[in-house]
């Protein structure tokens, strides 16, 4: 089963891309490139969902 999440991407003052998922509190990451950022946010989402499942 695949889920879709809205991801907000911003660029900070040092040039890093920062991604966060509003529907998953605490789910965020950063990277120098967009490619790396997309990989990292997918991993962060998976981890947040795992933790959420363990809490239930």
N, C-alpha and C positions, 0 to 999 in steps of 0.2 A: 504494500500500500504506500503510495507516495503522497506527501503533503506539500502544500505550497505555503510559503511565508513571505510577507513583505519585508524587504531589507532596505534600510536607509544607509546610504553611502555618502560620506563627507570626506573632505580633505582637510587635515589639520595644518597648523602654521608651519610645521616642519616638513610638510610634503607627504606625510603618510596618509594612506586611505584608511578610513575607519568605518566599519560596518556594524550595525546593530539591528536587532529584530525586536520591534516594539511589543509583539505578542508573547515574547519569551523574556521576562525580566532577567537581566544579568547576562543576556546572550549578546556578546559583542567581541570584536577582534580588530586587529589592524595589520597592515602590511604595506610594503613599498610599492607593489604593483597590483593592478586590478586582478590579474590572473591568480596571483598568490592569495589575494584577499578573498576571492570567490571560493578557493579551496578551503581556506581557513574558516570562513563563515559556515560552510557546509559541515565541517567537523564540529564547530561550536554548536550548531543546531542539533546535530546528532547527540552530542554530550548533554545538552540541556534537556532533550527529550528523554534520554536515559535516566537522568536524575529525577525528572518529573515523574516518570513511571515508577521508580523505586519509592518515591514518597507516598504514592497512592496505596 
